Amino acid sequence: VQLQASGGGLVQAGGSLKLSCAASGRTPSNYHMGWFRQAPGKEREFVAAISNTAVSTLYVDSVKGRFTISRDNAKNTVYLQMNSLKPEDTAVYYCAADWSRSPVPTTRKNEYEYWGQGTEVTVSS
């Protein structure tokens, strides 16, 4: 599976951005998908995930109520709608794919087999 993330940019605090992750290759719709982010000097952290059927979603507490993950399997694309952005959301955002028999996606980055190249999000105060 090949992943291409896009949609990052510079935005003021309180603004919105929508990230996209286009997937290609081995039946992307079979994979759970996740978004992770890595701020300068910090470890990559989990942000959100969605199951292959889109029935189940997970979010890190710091983005609940502000971010929404979704997917369009017909377009092999996963989205991350980010609202009410804060300076602490500044990071490089990565999408990732995980094939699993579990119906629920995982928050553990080591279980994601495929990664996109990242898209940078900068939130100014």
KOLLUM-283880 format. One record per residue (C-alpha): residue in three letters; x, y negated, z negated. Coordinates in steps of 0.001 Angstrom, whole numbers, plus 500000, padded with zeros to 6 digits. Example, Ala and Ser with C-alpha at 12.3 -4.5 7.8 and 13.67 -1.06 7.14 Angstrom:
! residues 2
ALA512300504500492200/SER513670501060492860/
! end
This chain:
! residues 125
VAL500000500000500000/GLN501328496585500959/LEU500128493527499058/GLN500286489886500064/ALA499361487264497489/SER498466483702498419/GLY496606480651497176/GLY499010479251494622/GLY499877475589494374/LEU500085472496492204/VAL496963471450490338/GLN496153469113487476/ALA494994470434484134/GLY491292471167484254/GLY491411471960487945/SER490777475192489827/LEU492596477514492192/LYS491582480747493885/LEU494252483339494496/SER493885486043497104/CYS495639489372497483/ALA495348491063500856/ALA496031494788500839/SER496942497085503697/GLY498100500644504127/ARG496723503657502266/THR493017503057501647/PRO493355500030499350/SER489784500458498166/ASN490863503583496256/TYR493126501569493993/HIS492503499645490824/MET493903496144491227/GLY495521493833488734/TRP496870490320488451/PHE499929489617486360/ARG501926486448485794/GLN505434485556484805/ALA506392482181483413/PRO510023481004483448/GLY512026482791480776/LYS509151485080479836/GLU508159488634480555/ARG505560489480483146/GLU502182489695481450/PHE498788491120482291/VAL496100488643483341/ALA493161490569484795/ALA492254493857486437/ILE489367495311488379/SER488480498919489038/ASN488386500338492563/THR484582500230492513/ALA484507496745490953/VAL482360498114488138/SER484968497494485443/THR486998494350484792/LEU489542493464482106/TYR491016490127481059/VAL493695488941478683/ASP492083486921475891/SER493730483666476934/VAL491895483571480283/LYS488499484972479312/GLY485732482610480343/ARG488055480705482696/PHE489295483302485197/THR487252485736487270/ILE488632488691489175/SER486682490106492099/ARG487241492210495179/ASP485845492662498651/ASN486670496192499719/ALA485395495552503230/LYS488144492938503573/ASN490683494819501413/THR491119491666499378/VAL491168490920495667/TYR490596487444494294/LEU491383485590491110/GLN489257482503490599/MET490980480286488046/ASN489013477446486478/SER489799474997483688/LEU493481475521484272/LYS495932474633481531/PRO499655473850481697/GLU500320477171479955/ASP498842478945482985/THR501884477830484983/ALA503618480944486315/VAL504249483092489338/TYR501196485274489811/TYR501534488794491159/CYS498911491225492357/ALA499414494935491883/ALA497738498219492787/ASP497306501348490695/TRP495949504680491825/SER494325506444488876/ARG491700509077488234/SER490412506978485348/PRO487364504840486188/VAL488838502016484121/PRO491879499993485206/THR494909499615482983/THR496578496545481499/ARG500017498221481464/LYS502231496843484202/ASN504403499982484305/GLU501445501960485608/TYR500999499835488712/GLU502776501422491648/TYR502633498622494207/TRP503326494905493844/GLY502941491831495973/GLN505571489135496312/GLY503970486597493983/THR502444483172494443/GLU503421480205492301/VAL500888478270490257/THR501888475006488604/VAL499475473158486338/SER500449469607485450/SER499281467902482278/
! end
